């Protein structure tokens, strides 16, 4: 099971030179940043744990990765979602189908938000000695363990390339990976700057996530603000075009985070004047559910 040491490839995409860290080549069950965020839970004993509680989207990459984690460790996963569409119940696909196959117990709350669920699940886990709660998207202090290993891989590559500086870019949900990367590079005293953009919520939401995990703002990544506001999970024409442009590099990217990440990176690439590494965080299994939505909305962009 490959969970570390992914290659770095050079690509020129729309005249932007990029070094792409291929974390999408990690084991499919823990593709990309989930392999990094959940490394702690894979390697530590946790002998007393029998059940894991999680919550988030019904098509979240973390759902499948948590289900795989639970399956490997012999745990039961109870994963709470806001809603399960009837069409998905009748014809499971993507992360939802893979999680079901791995034995996940997916529970629809019919309206409860993540802000309501998180304290409830945390309290439940605290009351049961054999229960473990992992917040949405793996936003935990324990995620630093695996992200630090990613930072060390990037640092090793940076030294081998004999670079004097580097910008590492990746789009953010909770911002956990970006934060712990920047914190790691700072502790290593390396001139590597992490830049990100808020895909879920806005810049203020992302700053709040950073502060909850690390109060030292000097460890926080630089946030690139999109030129317009986008609603998370909604299909946009420019997202599909950005995704198609990325894919012409011969690598499949995912449709939820990478399009906005690429749009934001292009908007500042000319000003960076440093080598740029884009961290491919995996998650392409989610394309199984996203692509049909895009095909229905923009059929003219799939003619070729």
C-alpha positions in Angstrom: 0.0 0.0 0.0 1.8 3.1 -1.3 1.2 6.0 1.2 4.3 8.2 0.7 7.1 9.2 -1.6 5.3 10.2 -4.7 7.1 11.6 -7.8 7.3 15.2 -8.9 6.7 15.9 -12.6 7.4 19.0 -14.6 4.6 20.3 -16.9 4.0 23.6 -18.8 0.3 24.3 -18.6 -1.1 27.4 -20.3 2.4 28.9 -20.2 2.7 28.3 -16.4 5.7 26.1 -15.5 4.7 23.7 -12.8 6.3 21.0 -10.7 3.4 18.7 -9.8 3.6 16.6 -6.7 1.7 13.4 -7.7 0.0 12.5 -4.5 -2.8 11.2 -6.6 -0.6 8.2 -7.2 -0.9 7.1 -3.6 -3.1 4.1 -2.8 -6.6 4.8 -4.1 -8.2 4.2 -0.7 -6.2 7.0 0.7 -5.6 9.1 -2.4 -3.8 12.4 -1.9 -4.1 14.4 1.2 -6.2 11.8 3.0 -3.2 9.5 3.1 -1.3 12.3 4.7 -4.0 13.4 7.1 -4.9 9.9 8.3 -1.3 8.5 8.5 -1.4 8.9 12.2 -4.5 6.7 12.6 -2.9 4.1 10.3 0.3 3.8 12.2 -0.6 4.3 15.9 -1.9 1.2 17.9 -5.4 2.4 19.0 -5.9 -1.1 20.4 -9.0 -0.1 22.3 -10.9 1.4 19.4 -13.8 -0.4 17.9 -15.8 2.4 16.3 -15.1 5.6 14.4 -17.4 8.6 14.0 -17.2 11.0 11.1 -19.4 13.4 9.2 -19.4 15.4 6.0 -20.6 15.2 2.4 -22.1 12.0 1.0 -19.5 12.2 -1.8 -16.6 13.4 0.2 -13.2 11.9 -0.4 -12.8 11.6 3.4 -15.9 9.3 3.5 -14.2 6.7 1.4 -10.8 7.1 3.1 -12.4 6.8 6.6 -14.3 3.7 5.4 -11.0 2.2 4.2 -9.2 3.2 7.4 -12.0 1.5 9.4 -11.9 -1.6 7.2 -8.1 -2.0 7.6 -8.2 -1.5 11.3 -11.3 -3.7 11.9 -13.4 -0.7 13.1 -17.0 0.2 12.4 -17.4 3.6 10.7 -20.6 5.5 11.4 -20.6 8.5 9.1 -23.2 11.2 9.3 -24.3 13.1 6.2 -26.9 15.9 5.8 -28.8 14.1 3.0 -28.6 11.1 0.7 -30.3 11.8 -2.6 -32.7 9.1 -3.7 -31.0 8.7 -7.0 -27.7 7.9 -5.2 -29.5 5.4 -2.9 -30.9 3.7 -6.0 -27.6 3.8 -8.0 -24.6 4.3 -5.7 -21.4 5.7 -7.3 -18.2 7.5 -6.5 -17.0 7.8 -2.9 -20.5 6.9 -1.6 -20.5 3.5 -3.4 -16.8 2.8 -2.5 -17.5 3.6 1.2 -20.6 1.3 1.3 -18.5 -1.5 -0.3 -15.9 -1.0 2.5 -18.6 -1.5 5.1 -19.4 2.1 6.2 -22.6 2.8 8.0 -23.8 6.1 6.3 -26.5 7.9 8.3 -28.6 10.7 6.9 -29.4 13.4 9.5 -32.0 15.1 7.4 -30.9 18.6 8.0 -28.3 18.7 10.8 -25.4 20.9 9.8 -21.7 20.0 10.4 -21.6 22.7 13.1 -24.4 20.9 14.9 -23.0 17.4 14.4 -19.4 18.0 15.4 -19.9 18.8 19.1 -22.5 16.1 19.4 -20.2 13.4 17.9 -17.2 14.6 19.8 -19.2 14.3 23.1 -20.4 10.9 22.1 -16.9 9.6 21.4 -15.6 11.1 24.7 -18.2 9.1 26.6 -17.2 5.8 25.0 -13.7 4.4 25.6 -13.8 2.3 22.4 -14.9 5.2 20.1 -12.9 7.6 18.1 -14.2 10.9 16.5 -12.4 12.3 13.4 -13.7 15.8 12.4 -14.9 16.6 8.9 -12.1 16.4 6.3 -9.5 15.1 8.8 -9.2 18.6 10.4 -7.3 17.4 13.5 -4.0 18.1 15.2 -3.1 14.5 14.5 -3.0 15.3 10.8 0.3 17.2 11.3 2.0 13.8 11.7 1.4 12.8 8.1 1.6 16.2 6.5 5.0 16.7 8.1 6.1 13.6 6.2 4.8 15.2 3.0 6.8 18.4 3.8 9.9 16.3 4.3 9.5 14.7 0.9 9.1 18.2 -0.7 12.1 19.5 1.2 14.2 16.5 0.0 13.2 17.2 -3.6 13.9 20.9 -3.1 17.4 20.1 -1.9 18.0 17.6 -4.8 17.0 20.3 -7.3 19.4 22.7 -5.7 16.7 25.4 -5.6 17.0 28.6 -3.5 13.2 29.1 -2.9 9.9 27.5 -3.8 6.2 28.2 -3.7 3.9 25.3 -2.9 0.3 25.8 -4.0 -2.7 23.7 -3.2 -6.5 24.5 -2.9 -8.0 24.2 0.6 -11.1 22.8 2.1 -10.4 23.0 5.9 -6.9 24.2 5.1 -5.3 21.5 7.3 -2.8 20.3 4.8 -1.7 23.8 3.7 -1.4 24.9 7.3 0.8 22.0 8.5 2.9 22.2 5.4 3.7 25.8 6.1 4.3 25.1 9.8 6.7 22.3 8.8 8.7 24.4 6.4 9.0 27.1 9.0 10.3 24.7 11.6 12.8 23.4 9.0 14.0 27.0 8.4 13.4 26.6 4.7 12.5 29.4 2.2 9.4 27.5 1.0 6.2 29.4 0.9 2.7 27.8 0.9 -0.1 29.5 -1.0 -3.7 28.3 -1.0 -7.3 29.4 -1.8 -10.5 28.8 0.0 -12.8 26.4 -1.9 -15.2 25.8 0.9 -16.4 29.1 2.4 -14.4 32.3 2.0 -11.1 33.6 3.2 -12.4 34.4 6.7 -13.6 30.8 7.1 -10.2 29.6 6.1 -8.4 31.9 8.5 -10.6 30.6 11.3 -9.7 27.1 10.5 -6.0 28.0 10.6 -6.3 29.6 14.0 -8.2 26.7 15.4 -5.2 24.4 14.5 -2.4 26.9 15.1 -2.5 30.3 16.8 0.8 31.4 15.4 -0.1 33.4 12.3 3.5 33.3 11.0 2.8 29.6 10.3 -0.3 30.3 8.3 -0.2 30.0 4.5 -0.8 32.9 2.1 -4.4 33.0 0.9 -5.1 33.8 -2.8 -8.6 35.4 -3.1 -10.6 34.4 -6.2 -11.7 37.3 -8.4 -15.3 36.2 -7.9 -17.2 34.2 -5.2 -18.1 30.6 -6.0 -20.5 28.4 -4.1 -18.9 25.1 -3.1 -20.1 22.1 -5.0 -21.9 24.1 -7.7 -21.0 23.5 -11.4 -19.4 26.4 -13.2 -18.5 26.6 -16.9 -15.1 28.1 -16.1 -14.4 25.2 -13.6 -15.0 22.7 -16.4 -12.8 24.6 -18.8 -10.0 24.8 -16.2 -10.3 21.1 -15.4 -10.1 20.2 -19.1 -7.0 22.5 -19.5 -5.3 20.8 -16.5 -6.1 17.3 -17.9 -4.4 18.1 -21.2 -1.1 17.7 -19.2 -2.0 13.9 -19.3 -3.0 13.8 -15.6 -6.5 13.4 -14.4 -7.4 16.1 -11.8 -10.5 16.3 -9.7 -13.5 18.5 -10.4 -14.3 19.9 -6.9 -11.1 21.6 -5.7 -8.6 21.7 -8.6 -10.5 24.0 -11.0 -10.7 26.9 -8.5 -7.1 26.1 -7.4 -5.9 26.4 -10.9 -7.9 29.6 -11.6 -6.4 31.2 -8.5 -2.9 30.0 -9.2 -3.0 31.4 -12.8 -4.1 34.7 -11.5 -0.9 35.2 -9.4 1.6 33.0 -11.3 3.2 35.9 -13.2 3.9 37.7 -9.9 5.5 34.8 -8.1 8.9 34.7 -9.9 9.8 31.5 -8.1 9.5 27.8 -9.0 6.0 26.6 -8.3 4.9 23.2 -7.1 1.3 22.2 -7.3 0.3 19.5 -4.9 -2.2 17.1 -6.6 -4.3 15.9 -3.6 -6.0 13.0 -5.3 -9.8 12.7 -5.0 -10.5 11.8 -8.6 -13.0 9.1 -7.5 -15.3 12.0 -6.9 -15.3 12.7 -10.6 -17.7 9.8 -11.1 -20.5 11.9 -9.5 -19.3 15.3 -10.6 -18.9 14.6 -14.3 -22.5 13.6 -15.0 -23.6 16.9 -13.5 -21.3 18.8 -15.8 -22.3 16.8 -18.8 -26.0 17.6 -18.2 -25.3 21.3 -17.6 -22.7 21.9 -20.4 -23.1 19.2 -23.0 -21.5 21.5 -25.7 -18.2 21.2 -23.8 -18.1 17.5 -24.2 -18.6 17.3 -28.0 -15.0 16.4 -28.7 
